[in-house]
Amino acid sequence: MQNTIGMLKKQLDTPCLIIDKSLLDENIKMMQQEANLAHKKVRPHAKSHKCSKICEMQIAAGAIGIAVAKISEAVGLVNAGIRNLLITSPVVTSRKIQMLQYCLHKDPALMVVVDSINNAKNLHQMAKASQQKLNVLIDLDPGVGRTGIAFHEIIPFAQELRQLEYLQIKGVQCYAGNLQHVVDYAERKVASIAIMNKATAALAELNHIGIVCEILSGSGTGTYSIDINHTHITEIQPGSYTLMDAEYLNIGSAEDVKYSRKFQPAMELLTTVISANRDTHVTCDAGWKALYQVPTQPMVIHPQGYFYDWGGFGDEHGKITAETGILLPKIGDVLELIVGHCDPTVNLFDNFYIVEN
């Protein structure tokens, strides 16, 4: 990788991702401050940024630990010295359970979700072989149908789980990923409260039968401001708030029915115009391989007056058009975009460039 210290961002090789450090700092501090005021803990989700340095910033700001989606992310973070991890998806195959054993050795406080007794038994065998207890959260399905057990199944599931002495039930996870991008704030609020009420009732059932649970974990960037007001949720798992993207900027909030502008877009994608042979558009060097395609299109924020579209241009190229009355950009011009969805776009790159001033 080229030495870029001291360069202007427009001099970077494109397409590339840049992060404005001051905006990143502000976003991290703001989320932590809001959670502190509500007496909730923050366990940020690293699947959005996939960066140990950002995890360190979040922990320094007050986060109790970090959430990850995959065991490979956990391995990367424990090797970087990050601790108190929560793996938010089941860890199932024998190879991945071996990787979990490695992580558990380095991070005894590590937790993983479970939604299958057979999987739980395999995890128990691993923990027993390690002579080390493994903390688990029961994963509840909020209605997505993706992972997790149904609410009404929690008692028989927990009773079976309790028989596995090397698994320590710490609580439940209920992450409503299906609600995070609901555009209408009022609709999102009603739905999120209803789901968290169900999760709270499930938690109360566990406590009633003597399975004392201290954690109700869930929530994301789209629902955190609703969920931190819920009495029984103990920790939130927002991820995209650090970087932000067009999807999250264009959903309603308590402050504005059309937009969510509390967290600033700290990450941009830079792309260069490489061809300009049409009167209707020009072509840039960021296509499907640089910008994950979601219904919400990336937003060109500098220069203003331009629009990005994948345009059917394929892997390496994107289509730039202009507002009426504005000249199309020229070959070599660099445009700054807010990406449609940060998580899968970040996944396409090996590194960020950090900019200041």
C-alpha positions as CSV (number, residue, x, y, z in Angstrom):
1,M,0.0,0.0,0.0
2,Q,1.3,3.4,-0.9
3,N,2.5,5.8,1.8
4,T,-0.3,8.3,2.0
5,I,0.6,10.3,5.1
6,G,0.3,14.0,4.3
7,M,-1.5,13.5,1.0
8,L,-4.8,15.3,0.1
9,K,-7.7,12.9,-0.1
10,K,-8.3,13.7,-3.8
11,Q,-4.8,12.3,-4.5
12,L,-5.7,8.8,-3.3
13,D,-6.0,5.9,-5.7
14,T,-9.7,5.2,-6.3
15,P,-12.1,3.7,-5.6
16,C,-11.3,3.9,-1.9
17,L,-12.9,4.5,1.5
18,I,-12.0,7.4,3.7
19,I,-13.0,8.1,7.3
20,D,-13.1,11.6,8.7
21,K,-11.7,11.0,12.2
22,S,-13.3,14.0,13.9
23,L,-16.8,12.8,12.7
24,L,-16.0,9.3,13.8
25,D,-15.0,10.5,17.2
26,E,-18.2,12.6,17.5
27,N,-20.5,9.7,16.5
28,I,-18.9,7.3,19.0
29,K,-19.1,9.7,21.8
30,M,-22.7,10.7,21.1
31,M,-23.9,7.1,21.1
32,Q,-22.1,6.4,24.4
33,Q,-23.5,9.6,26.0
34,E,-27.1,8.8,25.1
35,A,-26.8,5.3,26.4
36,N,-25.1,6.5,29.6
37,L,-28.0,9.0,30.2
38,A,-30.5,6.1,29.8
39,H,-28.3,3.8,32.1
40,K,-27.8,1.3,29.3
41,K,-24.6,-0.4,28.2
42,V,-23.2,-0.2,24.6
43,R,-21.8,-3.3,22.9
44,P,-21.2,-1.9,19.4
45,H,-21.4,-4.3,16.4
46,A,-18.1,-4.5,14.6
47,K,-19.6,-6.1,11.5
48,S,-20.2,-2.5,10.2
49,H,-16.6,-1.3,10.2
50,K,-14.6,-4.6,10.7
51,C,-11.8,-2.6,12.3
52,S,-10.0,-3.3,15.6
53,K,-8.8,0.4,15.8
54,I,-12.4,1.6,15.8
55,C,-13.2,-1.0,18.4
56,E,-10.5,0.4,20.6
57,M,-12.0,3.9,20.2
58,Q,-15.4,2.6,21.2
59,I,-14.1,0.8,24.3
60,A,-12.2,3.8,25.3
61,A,-15.4,5.8,25.1
62,G,-17.1,3.4,27.4
63,A,-18.4,0.4,25.5
64,I,-18.5,-2.8,27.6
65,G,-17.4,-5.0,24.8
66,I,-17.9,-5.6,21.1
67,A,-20.4,-7.6,19.1
68,V,-19.3,-9.6,16.0
69,A,-21.4,-11.6,13.5
70,K,-18.8,-14.2,12.6
71,I,-16.2,-16.3,14.4
72,S,-13.5,-15.0,11.9
73,E,-14.2,-11.5,13.1
74,A,-13.9,-12.7,16.7
75,V,-10.5,-14.3,15.9
76,G,-9.3,-11.0,14.3
77,L,-10.4,-9.0,17.3
78,V,-9.0,-11.2,20.1
79,N,-5.7,-11.3,18.2
80,A,-5.8,-7.5,18.3
81,G,-6.3,-7.5,22.1
82,I,-10.1,-6.8,22.1
83,R,-12.0,-8.6,24.8
84,N,-15.6,-9.1,26.1
85,L,-16.9,-10.2,22.7
86,L,-20.4,-11.4,21.8
87,I,-20.8,-13.5,18.7
88,T,-24.3,-12.7,17.6
89,S,-24.9,-15.7,15.2
90,P,-24.7,-19.4,16.0
91,V,-21.2,-21.1,15.7
92,V,-21.9,-24.5,14.3
93,T,-19.3,-26.4,12.3
94,S,-16.5,-28.3,14.0
95,R,-13.8,-26.0,12.4
96,K,-15.6,-22.9,13.7
97,I,-16.1,-24.4,17.1
98,Q,-12.3,-25.0,17.2
99,M,-11.8,-21.3,16.4
100,L,-14.3,-20.5,19.2
101,Q,-12.2,-22.6,21.6
102,Y,-9.2,-20.5,20.6
103,C,-11.1,-17.3,21.2
104,L,-12.4,-18.5,24.6
105,H,-8.9,-19.2,25.8
106,K,-7.9,-15.6,25.0
107,D,-11.2,-14.1,26.1
108,P,-12.9,-16.1,29.0
109,A,-15.7,-13.5,29.1
110,L,-16.7,-14.2,25.5
111,M,-20.3,-15.0,24.8
112,V,-22.1,-16.7,21.9
113,V,-25.7,-17.1,21.0
114,V,-27.5,-20.4,20.7
115,D,-30.8,-21.5,19.1
116,S,-30.2,-25.2,18.8
117,I,-29.8,-27.9,21.5
118,N,-27.6,-30.0,19.3
119,N,-25.4,-27.1,18.7
120,A,-25.4,-26.3,22.4
121,K,-24.3,-29.8,23.2
122,N,-21.3,-29.5,20.8
123,L,-20.4,-26.2,22.4
124,H,-20.6,-27.9,25.8
125,Q,-18.3,-30.6,24.7
126,M,-15.8,-28.0,23.6
127,A,-16.0,-26.1,26.8
128,K,-15.7,-29.2,28.9
129,A,-12.6,-30.3,27.0
130,S,-11.2,-26.9,27.7
131,Q,-12.3,-27.1,31.4
132,Q,-13.6,-23.6,30.9
133,K,-17.2,-22.4,31.0
134,L,-18.7,-20.8,28.0
135,N,-21.2,-17.9,28.4
136,V,-24.3,-18.1,26.1
137,L,-27.3,-16.0,25.2
138,I,-30.5,-17.6,24.1
139,D,-31.2,-16.2,20.7
140,L,-34.8,-15.1,20.2
141,D,-36.4,-14.7,16.8
142,P,-38.1,-11.3,16.7
143,G,-40.1,-12.4,13.6
144,V,-37.4,-12.3,10.9
145,G,-37.3,-16.0,10.6
146,R,-33.5,-15.9,10.3
147,T,-32.0,-17.3,13.5
148,G,-33.4,-17.7,17.0
149,I,-36.1,-19.7,18.7
150,A,-39.7,-18.6,19.0
151,F,-40.7,-16.7,22.2
152,H,-43.0,-19.5,23.4
153,E,-40.2,-22.1,23.1
154,I,-37.9,-20.4,25.6
155,I,-38.8,-22.4,28.7
156,P,-38.3,-25.9,27.4
157,F,-35.2,-24.7,25.5
158,A,-33.6,-23.1,28.6
159,Q,-34.4,-26.1,30.7
160,E,-32.5,-28.4,28.3
161,L,-29.7,-25.8,28.1
162,R,-29.5,-25.7,31.9
163,Q,-28.5,-29.4,32.0
164,L,-25.2,-28.6,30.2
165,E,-23.0,-27.7,33.1
166,Y,-20.2,-26.0,31.0
167,L,-22.6,-23.6,29.4
168,Q,-23.5,-20.5,31.5
169,I,-26.8,-18.9,30.5
170,K,-26.3,-15.1,30.8
171,G,-29.5,-13.9,29.2
172,V,-31.1,-13.5,25.8
173,Q,-30.5,-11.7,22.5
174,C,-33.4,-10.3,20.5
175,Y,-32.1,-8.3,17.6
176,A,-34.9,-7.0,15.2
177,G,-32.8,-6.5,12.1
178,N,-36.0,-6.3,10.1
179,L,-37.0,-3.0,11.9
180,Q,-33.7,-1.0,11.5
181,H,-34.6,0.6,8.2
182,V,-38.3,1.0,8.5
183,V,-38.7,4.5,7.1
184,D,-41.6,5.7,9.2
185,Y,-40.4,6.5,12.7
186,A,-43.7,6.0,14.4
187,E,-44.2,2.6,12.8
188,R,-40.7,1.6,13.7
189,K,-41.3,2.7,17.3
190,V,-44.5,0.7,17.8
191,A,-42.9,-2.4,16.3
192,S,-39.7,-2.2,18.3
193,I,-41.5,-1.7,21.6
194,A,-43.8,-4.7,20.9
195,I,-40.8,-6.9,20.2
196,M,-38.9,-5.8,23.2
197,N,-42.0,-6.3,25.4
198,K,-42.1,-9.9,24.2
199,A,-38.4,-10.4,24.9
200,T,-38.9,-8.9,28.4
201,A,-41.7,-11.4,29.0
202,A,-39.5,-14.3,27.9
203,L,-36.8,-13.1,30.2
204,A,-39.2,-12.9,33.1
205,E,-40.3,-16.5,32.5
206,L,-36.7,-17.6,32.8
207,N,-36.2,-15.7,36.0
208,H,-39.4,-17.2,37.3
209,I,-38.1,-20.8,36.9
210,G,-34.8,-19.9,38.6
211,I,-32.7,-19.2,35.5
212,V,-31.4,-15.8,36.6
213,C,-30.5,-13.8,33.5
214,E,-28.7,-10.5,33.6
215,I,-28.6,-9.6,29.9
216,L,-31.2,-8.5,27.4
217,S,-29.1,-7.6,24.3
218,G,-30.3,-6.2,21.0
219,S,-31.2,-3.0,19.1
220,G,-29.3,-1.3,16.3
221,T,-28.7,2.1,14.8
222,G,-32.3,2.4,13.6
223,T,-34.0,1.5,16.9
224,Y,-31.5,2.3,19.7
225,S,-33.2,5.7,20.5
226,I,-36.4,3.8,21.1
227,D,-35.0,0.8,22.9
228,I,-32.8,2.6,25.4
229,N,-36.0,3.8,26.9
230,H,-37.2,0.3,27.5
231,T,-36.9,-0.6,31.2
232,H,-35.5,-4.1,30.8
233,I,-33.1,-4.0,27.9
234,T,-29.6,-3.9,29.4
235,E,-27.3,-3.4,26.3
236,I,-27.6,-2.2,22.7
237,Q,-25.7,-3.4,19.6
238,P,-25.6,-0.5,17.2
239,G,-23.0,-0.7,14.4
240,S,-23.6,1.6,11.4
241,Y,-23.8,4.8,13.6
242,T,-20.0,4.9,13.5
243,L,-19.8,5.4,9.7
244,M,-23.4,6.0,8.6
245,D,-24.8,5.5,5.2
246,A,-27.6,6.7,2.9
247,E,-30.0,4.0,4.2
248,Y,-29.8,5.2,7.7
249,L,-29.7,8.9,6.8
250,N,-32.9,8.6,4.9
251,I,-35.2,7.1,7.6
252,G,-37.4,9.1,9.9
253,S,-36.3,10.0,13.5
254,A,-37.8,11.5,16.6
255,E,-36.4,14.8,15.5
256,D,-37.4,14.7,11.8
257,V,-40.1,12.6,10.0
258,K,-38.0,12.3,6.9
259,Y,-34.3,12.1,8.0
260,S,-32.0,10.7,10.7
261,R,-29.2,13.3,11.0
262,K,-28.0,12.8,14.5
263,F,-24.9,10.8,13.4
264,Q,-22.8,12.3,10.7
265,P,-21.5,10.4,7.6
266,A,-18.0,9.8,8.7
267,M,-17.2,7.5,5.8
268,E,-17.1,8.4,2.1
269,L,-16.2,6.5,-1.0
270,L,-14.0,8.3,-3.5
271,T,-14.4,7.6,-7.2
272,T,-12.8,9.0,-10.3
273,V,-14.4,9.8,-13.7
274,I,-12.7,7.7,-16.3
275,S,-14.8,8.1,-19.4
276,A,-16.9,11.0,-20.8
277,N,-18.1,10.1,-24.3
278,R,-21.9,10.7,-23.8
279,D,-23.9,13.9,-23.4
280,T,-26.2,12.2,-20.8
281,H,-23.7,10.8,-18.3
282,V,-20.1,10.0,-17.5
283,T,-18.5,6.8,-16.2
284,C,-16.6,6.4,-12.9
285,D,-14.4,3.6,-11.5
286,A,-16.7,2.4,-8.8
287,G,-19.2,-0.4,-9.8
288,W,-20.5,-3.5,-8.0
289,K,-17.1,-4.4,-6.7
290,A,-16.8,-1.1,-4.8
291,L,-20.4,-0.3,-3.9
292,Y,-22.7,-3.0,-2.6
293,Q,-26.0,-2.6,-4.4
294,V,-29.0,-1.9,-2.2
295,P,-32.3,-0.1,-3.0
296,T,-31.0,3.1,-1.5
297,Q,-28.5,4.6,-3.9
298,P,-25.2,6.2,-2.9
299,M,-25.4,10.0,-2.5
300,V,-22.9,12.2,-4.3
301,I,-22.1,14.9,-1.7
302,H,-19.2,16.7,-3.5
303,P,-19.4,18.2,-5.9
304,Q,-23.1,18.7,-5.5
305,G,-25.6,18.4,-8.2
306,Y,-24.6,14.8,-9.3
307,F,-26.2,11.4,-9.0
308,Y,-24.7,7.9,-8.9
309,D,-26.3,4.8,-10.3
310,W,-24.9,1.4,-11.0
311,G,-26.6,1.8,-14.3
312,G,-26.1,-1.8,-15.3
313,F,-22.4,-0.9,-15.9
314,G,-21.1,-4.0,-14.1
315,D,-18.3,-4.8,-11.7
316,E,-15.9,-2.0,-12.2
317,H,-18.0,1.0,-13.4
318,G,-20.7,3.3,-12.3
319,K,-22.9,5.9,-14.0
320,I,-22.9,9.6,-13.0
321,T,-25.6,12.0,-14.2
322,A,-26.2,15.7,-13.4
323,E,-29.0,17.9,-12.4
324,T,-30.6,20.0,-15.1
325,G,-28.4,23.0,-15.8
326,I,-25.2,21.5,-14.3
327,L,-22.3,20.4,-16.5
328,L,-21.2,16.8,-16.3
329,P,-17.9,16.3,-14.5
330,K,-14.7,15.9,-16.5
331,I,-12.3,12.9,-16.9
332,G,-10.1,12.8,-13.8
333,D,-12.6,14.5,-11.5
334,V,-12.9,12.8,-8.1
335,L,-16.4,12.6,-6.6
336,E,-17.2,12.0,-2.9
337,L,-20.1,9.6,-2.1
338,I,-22.0,8.4,0.9
339,V,-22.5,4.7,0.3
340,G,-25.9,3.0,0.3
341,H,-25.2,0.6,3.1
342,C,-21.9,0.7,4.9
343,D,-21.6,-2.9,6.2
344,P,-21.4,-4.8,2.9
345,T,-19.5,-2.0,1.2
346,V,-16.7,-2.0,3.9
347,N,-16.5,-5.7,3.3
348,L,-15.3,-5.1,-0.2
349,F,-12.1,-3.2,0.9
350,D,-9.0,-4.1,2.8
351,N,-8.4,-0.7,4.5
352,F,-9.7,2.8,5.2
353,Y,-7.8,6.0,4.7
354,I,-8.1,8.3,7.7
355,V,-8.4,12.0,7.0
356,E,-8.3,15.0,9.3
357,N,-8.7,18.8,8.8
